[in-house]
Amino acid sequence: MSNNGLWDEHAQWWIDGFTNGVDPEYVEQIIPLAVEELAGHQYVLDLGCGDGQIARALAENGAEVLGVDPTQLHIDIATQRGGGPQYVLGGATDIPAPDNSFDAVVACLVFEHIDQLEEAMAEVARVLKPGGQFSFFLNHPLLQTPGSGWIDDHIIDPPEQYWRIGPYLVETETIEEVEKDVFIRFVHRPLSRYINALIANGLSIERMVEPSPPPGFLARAPEYALAHTVPRLLYLRSSKQ
């Protein structure tokens, strides 16, 4: 099944588990960082907007926001939840907007589900005005590599707990069972692929953030004493030259 097909089938899983204030990473970290980073930008595109939680926060802060998403249920729920933004069905490789039309684009945890990286990055650059900002949120490519995860090593004495990193340099497509009977497709790429795609499309990097997971997330896994030392999120701010 295609990635869009999986999202169409399992969109309700995302709505139930990650929106409307139930996910601490969005509430405590992602949305506040997006609002901070995009403050002062009037016309903003939220690419892969989901239910519109970032778009609503930006609109509440004064922006005029267009949310674009390829999943009809996401668009329907975003529209129902209101809050100011406008929403339209569309994909990252064919954004339904004119050239040079936005002061900023935000894409949050979207590109790790997109096959056509270069085409999507070119579309972001196309719709940005000269000098416009691209706010790019990713699951951290190094630390979210397939096969990564906490290891409790009881063979050594004293026992150790550490984060294992999977085959980082190998570009991999995986379909993960994120919970029982819910399958989501991910595309792992090394960070260099993203950086070079930004540069190739005239997007100059200005800021990089690797935040510690927020308190609400850490509280859910107290058995991992060093979880605060392993970032799950990567944020890059770039501007169109």
SELOLO-909473 format. One record per residue: residue in three letters; x, z negated, y negated of N, C-alpha, C, CB in turn. Coordinates in steps of 0.1 Angstrom, whole numbers, plus 5000, padded with zeros to 4 digits. Atoms other than C-alpha are relative to their C-alpha. Glycine has a CB too. Example, Ala and Ser with C-alpha at 12.3 -4.5 7.8 and 13.67 -1.06 7.14 Angstrom:
// SELOLO-909473
ALA500950005012512349225045500950004988499049885000SER499150005011513749295011499249924989500450144995
This chain:
// SELOLO-909473
MET500850005012500050005000500950004988499049885000SER499350005012501250074965500049874993499550114990ASN500050125007502149804941498849984992501250004990ASN501250015008499149874919498949965010499650134993GLY501150034990496949864951500149855004500250085012LEU499950144997498349524960499549914988501449965003TRP500450085011497749394925498550014999500650054987ASP501549995000494149524926499449915010499650155002GLU500650094989493549344959500249864997500750045013HIS499650155001495249014949500049954986501349985006ALA500050045014494649004911499449864998499250104992GLN500750135002492348694915501049895003498849995009TRP498950104998495348504930500849974988500950055011TRP499250025012497248554898499149934990500450144994ILE500950065010494248464876499849855003498650075000ASP500350144996493548144896501349914999499549995014GLY498850084999497148034899501049994988500850045011PHE499049995010498948124867499450014986500850125002THR500649985013496448144838499149884997499250134999ASN501050115005494047914818500649865001498850015009GLY499350125001496647644816500449935012499149914992VAL499750074987497247574853501550015004499150065011ASP498649984996500847694854500949944990500350155003PRO499150065010503447474837501150094994500649875005GLU498949915005506047744834499450094988500550095011TYR500649925011503647954813499649914988498750075004VAL500550095011502147654793501249944992499149905006GLU499050085007505347464786501250094996500549905010GLN498849935003507947744785499850144995500950005012ILE500149855003506948114785499250024988499450075012ILE500849975012504148114760500649944987498649945002PRO499350055012505947884735501250094996500449865001LEU498949915003509048104737499650134995500950025012ALA500549875005507048424732499549984986498850055009VAL500550025013505248274702501249984990499149884999GLU498950025009508548164687500850134997501049905006GLU499249885001510348494694499250114992500450055013LEU500749895006507548714681499349964987498950055010ALA500650045013506548514650500450104989500549864997GLY499749915011506248744620499850145003501349984995HIS500349864997505549064639498550025000500650035014GLN501449985003502249214629499350075012499850074987TYR500649924990501549484655500849995013499950154995VAL499350044988502449374690499350065012500149855002LEU500549954988502049544724500449905011500550145004ASP499750084989501749314754499850085013499049875001LEU500049904988502749534784499949925013501350084999GLY500250084988501449404817499349874996501349995008CYS500550115006499249164799499249905009499050044989GLY500850094991497349014829498749964993500949885003ASP501250055006494548794816500149984985499649865006GLY499850015014495948804781500449874994498750044994GLN499750135005497248454778501150014989500449915011ILE499049985010500348564759499450074988501350085005ALA500749935011498348814738499249914991499250125006ARG500850095008495948544728500849914991499049925009ALA499250095008498648304717500750074988501149955009LEU499549925011500248584696499050034990500750135005ALA501149975010496948674680499649874993498750055008GLU500250135007496348304672501049974990499949885011ASN498950025010499648314654500050114990501350005008GLY500149905011498548604633500250155003500849964989ALA499749874996499548914652498750085004501050015011GLU501049914995497349224659500650055014499750124990VAL499449984987497849264697499250105008500149875007LEU500749914990497049544721500649965014500350154997GLY499650034986497249434758499850125009499349885005VAL500149884991497949704784500349945014501050114996ASP499850044986497549644822499550105009499449865002PRO500549904991497149864852498949955009501150065008THR500950064991494749634870498649974993500549875006GLN501350015007491049654860499549864999499050095007LEU500450145001490249294869500749924989500249935013HIS499350075010492949174846499450044986501550035000ILE500649965013491549384817498649944998499950155000ASP501350065002488049264824500049854997499250025013ILE500050155003488948894824500749984987500849935011ALA499450025013491248934794498950034989501250104998THR501049965010488349104775499049884999499350135004GLN501050115000485948824786500549874993499649965014ARG499450125006488348554774500350024985501349975007GLY500049985014488548714740501349964993498849944994GLY498950055007490748554714500750094990501049955009GLY499449915010491448854692500650135004500949924992PRO499449884996493449104711499150115005501149985011GLN500749894994492249444722500750035013500050134991TYR499449974987492849564758499650145005499549895010VAL500349874995493149894775500850015014500550114990LEU499449984987493950004811501150104998498950055010GLY498949915001497350164814501249955007500350034985GLY498850044993500750164830501250004992500250095012ALA498850015008504250104819500750134998501049905007THR499349885001505450454825499150114992500350065013ASP500949925008502550604804499249924991499150095010ILE500750095009501650364777499150074991501149924991PRO501049935008498450464759500149974985498649985005ALA499850035014499850444724500950104994500649864998PRO499249905007501450674698501549964999499550034987ASP498650035003505150694691500149914988500850134998ASN499750085012506650434667498849934995500650094990SER501250065004503450234666500049855000498950055008PHE500050144999504449874673501249944993499949955014ASP498850085005506649614655500749935011499549904990ALA499450074989507249444688499350045013500049854998VAL500649994986506649484726500549885007500550145007VAL499750114991506549194750499650045014499349874996ALA500349984986506749234788500549885007500850135005CYS499750134993506548914808499850015015499149894993LEU500050004985507448914845499250125005499349875005VAL500749884997506349274847501050105007499550074988PHE499149894996509449494853500549985015501250014991GLU499650024986510249324887499050055010500349855002HIS501049934992507149504899499950154998498649934998ILE500149865004507849844885501150085007500250024985ASP499049914993509550124905500950084990499350095010GLN499449905008510350354877500649934987499050114995LEU499450085011512650134855500350084988501249935005GLU499549925011514250394834498850064992500950115004GLU501249945007510850574826499349894992499150065011ALA500750105007509250244817500749954988499749885010MET499350055012512050134794500050114989501549985005ALA500149905010511950474777498650004993500250145007GLU501350015006508250424771499949884990498949985011VAL499950115009508950084755500750044987500749885006ALA499349955012511450244732499250104992501350075004ARG500849895007509050534724499049944991499350095010VAL501150055007506250314712500449904989499049935009LEU499550095010508450074692500450084987501349935005LYS499549955012509050144655501549984999499349934988PRO498550035002512750174644500249864995500650104990GLY499850145004514049824641499149905008499849984986GLY500950094993511249694664500649925011498950095006GLN499550104990511749414689499450015013499949864994PHE500550014987511449414726500449865006500750115009SER499850134994510949074741499750015015499049894994PHE500049974986511749094778500249885009501150115003PHE500050114991510948824803500150045014498849904998LEU499849974986512148844839500249885008501350095002ASN499550094990512348634870501550025001499350025014HIS498649985002516048564868500650085012500749865000PRO499549914989517648854888501049945010500550134995LEU499050074991520548644902499349905009501149944991LEU500550124993518648334911498750025008499949894991GLN501249974992515448504924500350125009498950034990THR499649904990517348744947499349975013501550015002PRO500650034987515548794980500949925009499650135007GLY499250094992516748525004500649884993501150085006SER499550115007517648284977499049885002500150034984GLY500950124998516347924979500949885002499050025011TRP499350124998517247564983500449985014499149884995ILE499550034986519347465013500349855000501350085003ASP499650144997519447105026501050005012498749925004ASP498949984991522747105044500349865006501350064994HIS499750134993522846805069501150015010498749955007ILE498949984991525746945089501249934994500350145003ILE498850065006528346825064499649854997500450074987ASP500250145003528846455056500849964988500449915013PRO501450025001527546345032499250134999499749914989PRO500849885002524646595032500050054986498649975005GLU500149935014524446845003498750084999501250084998GLN501149915004521647024986500550104990498749924995TYR499649905010522347354969499250125001501550045004TRP500849885001520847684959500850125006499750034985ARG499449894993521747974982499550134992499650015015ILE500349875006521948324965500050115011501050034988GLY500149894991520848624985500950124996498650055001PRO499149885002522448974985499750064986499850115011TYR500449975014522349004947500350154996500949924991LEU499649865004524049354944499250115007501450025002VAL500849904993521649524968498650014994499949955015GLU501449985005518549674952499150005012500050144992THR500850024989515749574974498550004996500349865007GLU501550015002511949624976499549915011499350145000THR500550094990510149344993498549984997500849865000ILE501450045001506549254999499949855005498950095008GLU500050144997506248874998498649955002500849924989GLU501350074998503448665012500149874992499849975016VAL499850105010503248444982499149875003499750044986GLU500850114993500548234999499250075011499049934990LYS500649944988498448285030499250124997499249895007ASP500849875001497148645032500050064986498649975004VAL499849945013498348724996501350064999499849894988PHE498749935000501048984994500250074987500050115012ILE499649945013502849094962501350075002500149894989ARG498849924998505549354960500949984988499750155001PHE499050025010508749284941501150105002500649865001VAL498849925000511749504932501149924994499750144992HIS498850075005515049324930501050104995500649915010ARG498949935005517749474908501049914994499550114989PRO499050075007521049344895499750004985501450045003LEU500250005014520949244858500650124993500649874994SER499449885007523249534849499150125000501350045008ARG501049895001520449774858499149994988499250015013TYR500950025011518249624832500850024987499449865001ILE499249995012520949594806500450144997501449925001ASN499749865003522049954810498850094997500750065012ALA501249935003518450074809499649974985498949975009LEU500250035014518049894776500950084991500249854997ILE499049935008521250044762499850154999501449975005ALA500249854999520450394774498850044991499750045014ASN501149965008517250384754500049944985498749955006GLY499850035014518750264721499549864997499350094991LEU500450145002517749894726501249915000498949965010SER498850085002520449664713499749855003500650024986ILE500350144997520549314728500549904989500749965014GLU499750095011520449034703500049855005498950014989ARG500150144995519648714723499750005015498949924992MET500350024986519648594759499849855002501250055009VAL500450144998518048274771499949985015498749954993GLU500250044986518348114806499649855000501450025008PRO500450145002516247794802499949935013498650004993SER500350094989516047504826498550005002500549864997PRO501450014998512647494843499449884993499749985015PRO500650115008510147284823499649885008498850064993PRO500350134993509246924831498850015009499749904990GLY501250004992505847014845500350075014498950084993PHE499649944987507447244871500949915008500850134997LEU499150094993510246994879499249895007501049954991ALA500850114994507646724885499350045013498949964990ARG500649964988506146934913501050005012499450144998ALA499049994989509346934933501149894998500750145000PRO499050105003511046594928501049985011499349874998GLU499050014989512846624961501250094997499450055013TYR498949925003515146884945500749944987499650154998ALA499450075012517346664922500750094991500949895005LEU499249915009519346954908499250124996501250055007ALA500849895004516347184901500150044985498549985004HIS499849985014516947144864501250084997500049874992THR498749925002520347324868499950145004501149935007VAL500249874995518847644882498950074993499850005016PRO501149935007516947874858499350095009500650074988ARG500949914993514048064872499750124991498749935004LEU500349905010513548264840501250064992499049944989LEU499049935009515648514820499350064989500950105008TYR500649945011514748614785501050084992499349904990LEU499149925008516348904766499250054988500650125008ARG500649945012515549004730500950124996499949894988SER499249885005516649354719499250064989500250105012SER500749935011515849574689500350155001500549954987LYS499949855000515349954686500950054989498750075000GLN499049955010518250124668499450124993501350035006
